[in-house]
Amino acid sequence: MNSYAGLTTLKNRISIEGTGDDSQLRLLLEASSRAVDKYCHRFFYVLSAIRYFSGAGSELYFKREDLLSVTTLKTDEDGDGTFENTLTENTDFFHFPLNSYPKIRAEINPNGNFSGFGLGSKRGIKIEGEFGYGDGESASPYSNSGTTTNEVLDISETDVDVVSGSALEAGQTILVESEQMYIKSISSNTLTVIRGVNGTSSATHAISKIIYIYAYPSPIRESVIMLTSRLWKRKDSAFATIIASPELGQIEVFRGMDTDVKSFLTPFVKSGWFA
């Protein structure tokens, strides 16, 4: 569960006060975010996961994946299901592009210990790491929120006390140590969250742990705000496609992805996503 724009930001844009519509607006933010993912053939949140790839020679391309960082990369040379070789980044292989994110391929270091990535084995590569586009600038696309936890958190607690709730927004994904949490709502300085999202695990946390906020490219954030604002406004016509007006007659409502949103999203569409 992820949203690429915060609830407070959305409400300020469309001039909504009060909290009566917060749950519905957050659901629309989430739905709009998934529409952006579908259009771009990629996701922008950060997923901690294990992925398997067909064995390769000296170059490995991540066709359907966006890769931010690798925890471990192992190969199964003989196809017996055991990944016996562990390759070390910057010693046995390099990620490209070297100076930007996400990474699109890995290349064997000719001076390393391995000649290839399990070539000949259909399920020859196992990568554990963080996948997703993120903010397109960093392997760790998050920033310090300026606030911290204000209690000791056990592994199952979903109401999280923080020093300053105003530093955060519902709809944001946050990071506390190695655990991601999704903020469903905020009441004063208490967050109601979903624990252990995006492949991370719920854990115990001491008091005064820094809370980080995940960031996404500004065109992605703006696209989600535009899509959500439009959906929210369309409810006033019961989502009709034809609206009758005594002054103007019948008006057909534009359907499909907004052209301005498309212009924002087009540079982020993943080419070769179907491969």
Secondary structure per residue as TSV (DSSP state, phi and psi in degrees):
chain	resnum	aa	ss	phi	psi
A	1	M	-	360.0	118.5
A	2	N	-	-147.0	149.6
A	3	S	-	-131.3	143.2
A	4	Y	S	-94.9	5.3
A	5	A	S	-144.0	148.9
A	6	G	-	-86.7	154.4
A	7	L	H	-65.0	-43.0
A	8	T	H	-62.5	-42.0
A	9	T	H	-60.1	-45.2
A	10	L	H	-60.5	-48.0
A	11	K	H	-62.9	-36.2
A	12	N	H	-65.8	-36.4
A	13	R	H	-68.0	-38.7
A	14	I	T	-105.9	13.9
A	15	S	T	56.9	51.7
A	16	I	-	-108.0	127.7
A	17	E	-	-110.3	164.2
A	18	G	S	80.4	175.6
A	19	T	S	-118.8	5.0
A	20	G	T	-62.5	-27.7
A	21	D	T	-105.3	9.2
A	22	D	H	-59.9	-43.8
A	23	S	H	-63.4	-43.9
A	24	Q	H	-67.1	-40.1
A	25	L	H	-64.7	-39.8
A	26	R	H	-64.7	-40.7
A	27	L	H	-62.4	-37.7
A	28	L	H	-67.8	-37.7
A	29	L	H	-60.6	-42.7
A	30	E	H	-65.5	-44.0
A	31	A	H	-63.8	-40.2
A	32	S	H	-66.4	-36.2
A	33	S	H	-64.6	-39.4
A	34	R	H	-69.7	-32.3
A	35	A	H	-64.7	-38.0
A	36	V	H	-64.5	-44.3
A	37	D	H	-56.5	-46.9
A	38	K	H	-63.7	-42.2
A	39	Y	H	-65.5	-39.4
A	40	C	H	-86.9	-9.0
A	41	H	T	59.0	35.3
A	42	R	S	-162.6	165.4
A	43	F	-	-118.4	154.6
A	44	F	-	-106.6	-13.2
A	45	Y	S	-74.7	169.8
A	46	V	-	-105.7	120.4
A	47	L	E	-112.3	121.5
A	48	S	E	-84.7	118.8
A	49	A	E	-157.4	170.3
A	50	I	E	-111.2	130.7
A	51	R	E	-126.6	146.5
A	52	Y	E	-114.6	143.2
A	53	F	E	-134.0	155.9
A	54	S	-	-66.2	147.3
A	55	G	-	-58.7	151.5
A	56	A	B	-140.7	168.6
A	57	G	S	-80.4	-123.3
A	58	S	S	-83.3	-12.0
A	59	E	E	-127.4	136.7
A	60	L	E	-123.3	120.3
A	61	Y	E	-102.2	136.2
A	62	F	-	-95.5	86.5
A	63	K	S	-73.5	-47.7
A	64	R	S	-98.6	-0.8
A	65	E	-	-117.9	148.7
A	66	D	-	-106.3	126.3
A	67	L	E	-112.9	126.9
A	68	L	E	-98.8	-43.2
A	69	S	E	-157.4	154.8
A	70	V	E	-114.2	128.5
A	71	T	E	-86.0	-50.4
A	72	T	E	-141.8	145.7
A	73	L	E	-129.0	119.7
A	74	K	E	-124.8	153.5
A	75	T	E	-126.6	150.3
A	76	D	-	-114.6	99.0
A	77	E	S	-70.5	-34.4
A	78	D	S	-106.7	4.6
A	79	G	S	70.1	24.4
A	80	D	S	-93.2	5.1
A	81	G	S	88.9	-3.0
A	82	T	-	-105.8	123.5
A	83	F	-	-91.4	90.6
A	84	E	-	-85.7	-18.2
A	85	N	E	-107.9	130.3
A	86	T	E	-111.2	119.0
A	87	L	E	-97.5	141.3
A	88	T	-	-103.7	126.5
A	89	E	B	-63.5	140.7
A	90	N	T	71.0	-1.9
A	91	T	T	-115.2	-52.8
A	92	D	T	-98.3	-23.5
A	93	F	E	-153.5	162.4
A	94	F	E	-125.1	152.8
A	95	H	E	-101.5	144.3
A	96	F	E	-129.1	149.3
A	97	P	S	-66.3	151.0
A	98	L	T	-67.4	-35.1
A	99	N	T	-116.9	16.2
A	100	S	S	-146.6	170.0
A	101	Y	S	-133.4	153.6
A	102	P	S	-75.0	168.1
A	103	K	B	-82.1	143.0
A	104	I	-	-113.8	-14.8
A	105	R	E	-159.1	162.4
A	106	A	E	-122.3	147.7
A	107	E	E	-133.9	132.8
A	108	I	E	-63.0	135.8
A	109	N	-	-78.3	117.9
A	110	P	T	-62.4	-16.8
A	111	N	T	-99.2	8.4
A	112	G	S	-89.3	-161.4
A	113	N	S	-95.3	-5.1
A	114	F	-	-130.5	150.3
A	115	S	S	-98.1	-13.4
A	116	G	S	-169.1	179.3
A	117	F	B	-103.7	66.0
A	118	G	B	62.3	39.7
A	119	L	T	-56.1	133.4
A	120	G	T	98.2	-13.1
A	121	S	-	-101.8	124.0
A	122	K	T	-61.0	-37.7
A	123	R	T	-119.3	61.9
A	124	G	-	-93.6	-7.8
A	125	I	E	-130.3	134.0
A	126	K	E	-124.6	119.7
A	127	I	E	-118.6	125.8
A	128	E	E	-108.3	125.5
A	129	G	E	-178.1	-156.8
A	130	E	E	-115.7	125.0
A	131	F	E	-114.8	155.2
A	132	G	S	126.2	166.5
A	133	Y	-	-80.9	-34.3
A	134	G	T	64.7	-139.7
A	135	D	T	-94.0	0.7
A	136	G	S	76.2	8.3
A	137	E	S	-126.9	-18.9
A	138	S	-	-150.1	154.7
A	139	A	S	-75.4	-15.2
A	140	S	S	-126.0	78.0
A	141	P	-	-80.1	63.6
A	142	Y	E	-147.6	161.4
A	143	S	E	-135.3	159.6
A	144	N	E	-68.1	124.8
A	145	S	E	-74.4	-17.4
A	146	G	E	89.1	3.3
A	147	T	E	-132.6	169.3
A	148	T	E	-136.9	168.5
A	149	T	B	-65.8	148.5
A	150	N	-	-121.1	24.4
A	151	E	S	-162.0	165.9
A	152	V	-	-82.2	126.3
A	153	L	B	-99.3	129.4
A	154	D	-	-86.6	-179.0
A	155	I	T	-73.7	-18.7
A	156	S	T	-117.1	0.7
A	157	E	-	-69.9	131.2
A	158	T	-	-111.6	-8.0
A	159	D	E	-105.0	110.7
A	160	V	E	-109.8	119.1
A	161	D	E	-82.7	133.3
A	162	V	B	-127.2	165.4
A	163	V	S	-68.1	-41.5
A	164	S	-	-140.1	103.9
A	165	G	G	-67.9	-23.0
A	166	S	G	-70.9	-12.4
A	167	A	G	-79.8	-6.7
A	168	L	-	-128.2	168.3
A	169	E	-	-135.2	146.2
A	170	A	T	-60.5	144.4
A	171	G	T	93.8	-9.2
A	172	Q	-	-87.2	149.2
A	173	T	E	-100.3	128.2
A	174	I	E	-117.9	162.7
A	175	L	E	-125.9	123.5
A	176	V	E	-120.1	113.6
A	177	E	T	53.1	-117.8
A	178	S	T	-104.1	7.9
A	179	E	E	-104.1	128.9
A	180	Q	E	-89.4	141.8
A	181	M	E	-132.4	148.4
A	182	Y	E	-110.9	126.2
A	183	I	E	-84.8	116.3
A	184	K	E	-86.1	-38.5
A	185	S	E	-159.8	163.8
A	186	I	E	-134.6	130.3
A	187	S	E	-124.3	106.1
A	188	S	T	57.5	-113.2
A	189	N	T	-109.4	24.5
A	190	T	E	-119.3	124.7
A	191	L	E	-96.9	135.9
A	192	T	E	-99.6	119.1
A	193	V	E	-128.7	162.3
A	194	I	E	-101.1	125.0
A	195	R	-	-86.4	153.5
A	196	G	S	57.1	47.5
A	197	V	-	-87.7	166.9
A	198	N	T	57.4	42.0
A	199	G	T	82.4	0.0
A	200	T	-	-90.3	168.0
A	201	S	-	-112.3	141.2
A	202	S	-	-64.2	138.8
A	203	A	-	-145.2	168.8
A	204	T	-	-82.3	146.9
A	205	H	B	-138.0	138.6
A	206	A	-	-76.1	167.9
A	207	I	T	-67.6	154.8
A	208	S	T	67.9	29.5
A	209	K	-	-83.5	136.4
A	210	I	E	-64.4	138.2
A	211	I	E	-104.3	122.4
A	212	Y	E	-103.1	150.0
A	213	I	E	-113.2	129.4
A	214	Y	E	-72.6	142.4
A	215	A	-	-118.9	154.2
A	216	Y	-	-134.5	160.8
A	217	P	-	-57.5	142.3
A	218	S	H	-59.3	-36.0
A	219	P	H	-63.6	-31.5
A	220	I	H	-69.5	-45.7
A	221	R	H	-60.3	-45.8
A	222	E	H	-65.6	-36.6
A	223	S	H	-62.8	-41.7
A	224	V	H	-66.0	-40.5
A	225	I	H	-63.4	-43.3
A	226	M	H	-64.4	-45.4
A	227	L	H	-63.0	-43.2
A	228	T	H	-66.9	-41.5
A	229	S	H	-61.0	-40.3
A	230	R	H	-67.6	-43.9
A	231	L	H	-62.4	-40.1
A	232	W	H	-63.6	-41.0
A	233	K	H	-69.6	-34.6
A	234	R	H	-67.2	-19.4
A	235	K	G	-62.8	-25.8
A	236	D	G	-67.3	-18.9
A	237	S	G	-109.0	17.1
A	238	A	T	55.6	31.0
A	239	F	T	60.8	27.8
A	240	A	-	-67.1	150.7
A	241	T	S	-96.2	-15.7
A	242	I	E	-124.9	126.0
A	243	I	E	-117.2	129.7
A	244	A	E	-95.4	135.1
A	245	S	E	-132.6	129.2
A	246	P	T	-58.1	-34.0
A	247	E	T	-82.2	-36.7
A	248	L	T	-112.1	-6.0
A	249	G	E	79.3	-148.7
A	250	Q	E	-87.0	136.4
A	251	I	E	-122.9	127.3
A	252	E	E	-89.7	128.0
A	253	V	-	-80.7	133.5
A	254	F	-	-62.7	134.6
A	255	R	-	-118.0	161.6
A	256	G	S	90.2	-175.3
A	257	M	S	-67.3	129.2
A	258	D	-	-58.6	139.6
A	259	T	H	-64.7	-35.1
A	260	D	H	-67.6	-38.2
A	261	V	H	-63.8	-42.8
A	262	K	H	-58.6	-39.7
A	263	S	H	-65.5	-33.2
A	264	F	H	-70.6	-38.4
A	265	L	H	-86.6	-26.2
A	266	T	G	-52.7	-42.2
A	267	P	G	-64.4	-15.3
A	268	F	G	-100.5	-1.6
A	269	V	-	-66.7	127.9
A	270	K	-	-78.7	116.8
A	271	S	T	-77.5	146.3
A	272	G	T	70.6	19.8
A	273	W	T	-63.1	-24.3
A	274	F	T	-84.4	-7.4
A	275	A	-	-75.3	360.0
